[in-house]
Every structure is written in structure tokens, then in C-alpha cells.
Amino acid sequence: MTQLMVRVKICGITNPEDALFAVAQGVDALGFIFYEPSPRYVDPECVSEIVSQLPPFVTPVGVFVNTAREEILEIARSTGIQAVQLHGDETPADCLGYPFPVVRALRVGDGFDPVSLNDFPVDTFLLDTAKKGWYGGTGETFDWQIARAATAHGRIILSGGMDASNVADAVRMVNPYAVDCGSGVEAAPGRKDHDRIRGFLRAVRSVDHSARV
């Protein structure tokens, strides 16, 4: 089934300036990382301030790693995030019990089987690159043919090592529901490069969707 338009999420937002610039360029979602060891961690009070400035139809997404459901729900209540991305070792049962959409992030490495997506009670997945000791944000790509195969088992948000130079090829090959970019549009961890954001969006929108393989 051909997507009408691939969606774009910019992840690792830490300040209003980057958020509002990304929105002005036409992004569909912004990711806020609530995992304190991450250099892109942002505190809930700051996220609440940013979310209050977002226009309708831009989705603020909270990114969590092995966080208790009760804490996630409290952060969602206080910040206004409208979806949650579980990026740790969460089980299928950990994906249940939320009043908003849940994205299960999975790390793709040796032995990854796209059929494993069927084990989770969600229909949207983010695929990122597996790297020992990392929960995400590696800035490295993986075999996009695996992501293409995974589209048979759910909506796929493609992540990992994309920037303006390769995202169009990724979209053509995978035909994902969305693409997610963090480090590929940064000047430094947690600080976005506005020219790179602009170039990333331009590259995504340049794809002739009817010509995808």
C-alpha cells in the first residue's frame, strides 16, 4: 500500500527555538527524551513550556527507557505529550494501559526477525540500529531491507543514521510510515542545526512516492 506522504519526527528536542523552527519547516512530530543518561535529556517542566507553544496537529512524543507506567502517565499529564515511545527493554505487557498511542522502539541487529513485531500489542514501531550499551541515538544505519520486510507487520518509523544525504534513498527503499531523525540534524547533542533540519525536510519531500521500489 503506497503512503501518500511520509511523516517526519525530529527527536531530541530540548528548547523552544529548535522546536518552533522544526514546526515551521513542516514536521509532524517532536520527540522529547525523558531518559536522564541521554545527552538529549530534557526535564518535564521545559517540555511543558515547549508543548504549550505548539500548534494543532503537531504531535509531542515522550521517549522513555524502562520507565514505570505510573511515572510515564504523570509526565504525560504534566507536560501534554500525546504519544509515548518505549525505547528500552519493555515487554509486550509494558505497552498496555495507556490512554494515548504507544510506539514500541526496537533495535535491529544480528538475528533480528521482523516477525517479532507481532508479539507486541501495538501497531506502530520505531526501528533503530542495535549497538551494545546503547538504547538509541547511535547515528548509525542498519540494513533497510529489514525495515522494508517489517512493514508487513505494522507501521514502521525508520530511524538510525539518516540525514539529508541518505533519507530520500531510505524512503524509496522502505516506504515507511514515518522517518525519525535526531543526531543527523544536530550541531551538538540536544542542539539542532536549523540548516540541517531544513535540508532533511527538503530531502524527504523530494521523493517521488509513486517511484518507490
C-alpha positions, 0 to 999 in steps of 0.5 A: 500500500503506497503512503501518500506522504511520509511523516517526519519526527525530529527527536531530541528536542530540548528548547523552544527555538529548535522546536518552533523552527522544526514546526515551521519547516513542516514536521509532524512530530517532536520527540522529547527524551525523558531518559536522564543518561541521554545527552538529549535529556530534557526535564518535564517542566521545559517540555511543558513550556515547549508543548504549550507553544505548539500548534494543532496537529503537531504531535509531542512524543515522550521517549522513555527507557524502562520507565514505570507506567505510573511515572510515564502517565504523570509526565504525560499529564504534566507536560501534554505529550500525546504519544509515548515511545518505549525505547528500552527493554519493555515487554509486550505487557509494558505497552498496555494501559495507556490512554494515548498511542504507544510506539514500541522502539526496537533495535535491529541487529544480528538475528533480528526477525521482523516477525517479532513485531507481532508479539507486541500489542501495538501497531506502530514501531520505531526501528533503530540500529542495535549497538551494545550499551546503547538504547538509541541515538547511535547515528548509525544505519542498519540494513533497510531491507529489514525495515522494508520486510517489517512493514508487513507487520505494522507501521514502521518509523525508520530511524538510525543514521539518516540525514539529508544525504541518505533519507530520500534513498531510505524512503524509496527503499522502505516506504515507511510510515514515518522517518525519525531523525535526531543526531543527523540534524544536530550541531551538538547533542540536544542542539539542532542545526536549523540548516540541517533540519531544513535540508532533511525536510527538503530531502524527504519531500523530494521523493517521488512516492509513486517511484518507490521500489 
